[in-house]
Amino acid sequence: MARQNTLFKEAYNRYAASLKLHTELPSEPEIAAELGVSRSTARAILMRLSDAGIILWNKRQKTVLRLPTDADFFPKEETDSLHDIIERSFMVRIMSDEAQPGMQINELELAREIGTGTSVVREFLIRFSRFGLIEKRPNSHWILKGFTSEFALELADVREMFELHSAAEFGRLPANHRAWEDLKAIEQEHRELLKDFDAHYRDFSRLDERFHLLIHRASKNRFITEFYDVIAIIFHYHYQWNKAFARERNARAVVEHLDYIEALQSRDQQRINAACRQHLASARQTLLQSIPQIPGEIAGSAA
């Protein structure tokens, strides 16, 4: 998939979603500046809207005739960033039922599957390899070392150290810091999710990722933020892969998040610490339950 094509589709979806019925649209340069794209991309967006009958484009006048329907938008999988596409393809491979320690991952094969160059795939794999989950071999091959219970426990330990520190720092942010507004918005999204939870509980994993990333950014520690990006990927995908009791697990996590948010808003360090520990203990248990035991681990636990 060409990066430019992905950029166009993502920008088109954003702009189409912002349209209001019977309004006049601004000039192409203004639209380009609003979306952060080139004028040619802005023009391509307007042409698509016009072809679909969403706007009437008569020289400089551009009027919204109707609001877009679901069919007018590009599918989400076509608008993901290149990084998201590589991440998803990689995680599908290493967290599938067939993935076992020793499985080979080929850069060229993965790049062809995604439709991109091997250099960006290699950069992603090198970044991931620092955590010991995969190992580089000659001839563009990588070996999966195995996502074991031991690996998960180590990952959870590091996550807890990072987040306890970040949560404490969040509670010390000044009252006028933008993070408090972002936290309030995320709190509202949690409450909206609960209103129709049965229909939307699968949407929780993305909300979970955004909530924890917001907390970690408060640390102002570049190493914590960088390492947490990889930790979040693994926790996020285990929410998706572990389907057993997903509704119940996500419902509990939403309630824990709201308690956690309330503790952060109180700025009481003891409450923050307690709420953080309680939620991370649940996340640790969820991660461990999602990992099928391999024969060596089963034998070890029986000893």
N, C-alpha and C positions, 0 to 999 in steps of 0.2 A: 504494500500500500504506500503510495507516495505521500511524503510528509505534507506537501502543499495541498493535496486533495483532502487530507484529514483536517488541515487547518481551515479550509473553505467550509467543509461540512459542519465542523464545530461552531464556526462563526455564524454560519447560516442558521443553525438551530437556535443559537443565542438570540440572534436578531429577530427571527420569526416569533419566538416566544415572547418578545417584548412589545410586539405590535398592539396597537389599540384601534378599535374599529373607527372608521371615518376620519382618521387623522391624516395630516399631511406630513410626509417624511422629509427630512433635511437633505442637503446636498450630498453627493458622493464623498467629497473630502471629509465632511462632518461625520458621516457614517463610518468611514475608514478610521477616523480618530477615535470614535466611540468604541469601536470593536478592537482597535489595536491591530488592524490589518492594512494591506496596501489598497490603493484606490481601485486597482484591477479586480481584487477580491471583492471589494464592496460593490463594484459594478456587476460582477457575476452573481452576487447574492440578489441584487435587485432584478436582474434578468430572470432568475429562477422564480422569484416571487411573482413577477409579471406573467411568466409563462403558465404558472399555476392558477392565475386568476385571483391571487390574493391581493395584489395591488393593481391600480390603473396607472400606467407610466406614460405620460404625455409630455415629452420634452423635459422641462424642469419640474413639472408638477407630478408628484407621486402620491396617490391617495390609497389608503387601505380600504379595500372593498369588503373583505371578509376576514375573519380570524382563521389562522391555520388549524387544521384538524390533525389528529395523530398521524394520518397518512401523509401529511405534508412534510414531516420531519424525517431526517436521516436516522436510521437505527443507532442506538448508543454505541454498539460495537464498532461502528464506522467512524465515530467521532472521538474515540479515545486517543490520548497522546501516544506517541511512539513508545515511550517508556512504559505506559500502561499495557500496551499490546504485547511487548516483550515480556513484561512481568507476568501477565496472565498466561501466555503460552508456556513459559518456563514453569510456573507453579502447577499448571495442569499436568505437566509431565512428572514432576517429582512428588506430587501428592496423589497420584492415581493409584489404584489398587495394585497395578502391575509393577510399580516402582519398587525396586529392591536395592540394597547396597551393592555397588559394583556396576549398576546400570550406566551405560555410556550416554553422554549428551554431546552431540556434534554441533559445532558452531554453524557450519554451512547448512546443515539440515534444518536447524532452528530458524536461521535467517531466511531460507527459502519458504518455510512454512508461514512466516510472518510477512514476507515480501519486502525485506529491507537488506541492507548491507551487513556483512559479517562484523565490521568494526564496531558498530553500536551494540550488537549482540555480545561481542567479546568484552566490551566495557562493562556491560551489565553483569556478566558472569564473573569477571575479575572482582567487581565490587562485592558480589555475593560470596565469593570464595574465601574472603577474610574470616568468615564465621565458621569455617570448617565443615560446611554442609556438602560442598563439592570440591573437587581437587583437579588441577590442570594436569593433563597428560600430553605427550607429543601429538603432532598432526591435528591440531584443532579439536582434540577430544577432551572431554571432562568426565570425571567419574563421580557418581552420586555416592557419598560415603554413608548415607542412611540417616533418616529422621527418626532417631530413637528416643525412648523415654529419657535417657541420660542427657541427650542434646536438649530436649524440651525443658528439663529441669534447670539446666545451666542458663538457657535463654530466659526462663521465667525469673531466675535469680537476678540477672542483669537488668531485666525490665523493672523489677521492684526497686532496685537500688536507684535507677534513674528516676523513676516516677515519684518516689517518696521525696527525693530532693526537689524535683520540678514542682510538685504540688505545694511544698512548703514555700518555694519562691513565688508561686502564683499568688498565694495568700498575702504576700508582702508587696504586691504591685500597688502603685498609687491609685487612688480612686478614679482618676481621670484617664487611666490607661485603656487603650482600645480593646484589650483582651477581655475586660469586663462586659463590654457590649457584645463581643463575639460569644462569650459564655452565656449571656442572656438569650441570644438568638438560638444557640444550640439547645438550651433548656426548653425553649418554646417548641423546637422541632421534636424533642422527646415527648412533650405533652400532646402534640398533634399526632404523633405516631400511635400513642395509646388510644386515641379516639376511635381508630379503626384498625386495631392491632392485628386482628385475624387476617385482614387482607394485606397488610404491609409489614408484618414482622420480619420478613426476609430483607427488608431495606435497612435493618439495624446495623449490619456490619460496616457500611460506609459511614454511618453516623458515629459509630464507635471509634472508627479510625480518626475522624476529624476531631472528636472530643479529646482523645488522648494526645493527638499531635498539638492541639492548642495548649494543653497543660505543659508539654515538654518544651515548647518554644519559650515559655516563661523562664526557663533555666538560663537562657542567653548563653548556653554552652554549646559551641558548634559541634563538639564530639558527641554529646548526648543526642542532639537533633539528628546528626548523620547516622549514628548507630540505631536510633529508634526507627528511622525509615525502614531498615531491613527487618527489625523486630516486628514492626507493625504489619509488614507484608505477610509474615508467617502467621501471626495471630489472626489477621483479617481472613486469610484463605482457609484457616481451620474453622472459622465460623461458617464458611460456605460449604466446606467439604463434610463436616460432621452434621448430618441431617437429623440424627436421632434426638428427639426431644427439643428440636430447634425452637419451637414456639415457647415452651416453658423456660428454656435457658435464656432466650432473648428477653422475655418478660421480666425475669429476675434481674438481668443486667440493666434494663431500662430503669427499674426501681432503684438499683444500686447507684446508677449514674445520677439520678435526681437527688439522692441522699448526698452523694459526693459533691454535686454542684452546690447544694445548700451549705455544705460544710465549707467549701471554698468561699462562698459569698459571705459567710460569717467571719472569715479571716481568723478564726480561732484555730491555732496550730494543732492543738490536741484533737479537735474534731476532724480537721483535715487529715491528719495522720491516721486516725481510726477508720475513716471512710475509705481512704486510699487503700489501706491494708485489707479491709474486708473485700473490696471489689477485686483487688489483684489476687487474693486467695481463690476467689471464684473463677477468675480467668485462668489461673494455673490449673485448677481441677478440670476445667473445660478442655484445655489444651491436652492434658494427659489422657483424658478419656477419648480424645479423637484419634489417638495414635494406636494402630493395631500392633500388638506385640509380635515380634519376630521370634523364631525358634530359640535363638540364643538367650533372649531376654526372659522368655517363659521358663527355660531351664534354670536360669539364674535366680528367678524369683521363687522357684520351687525348692531351691537348695536350702 
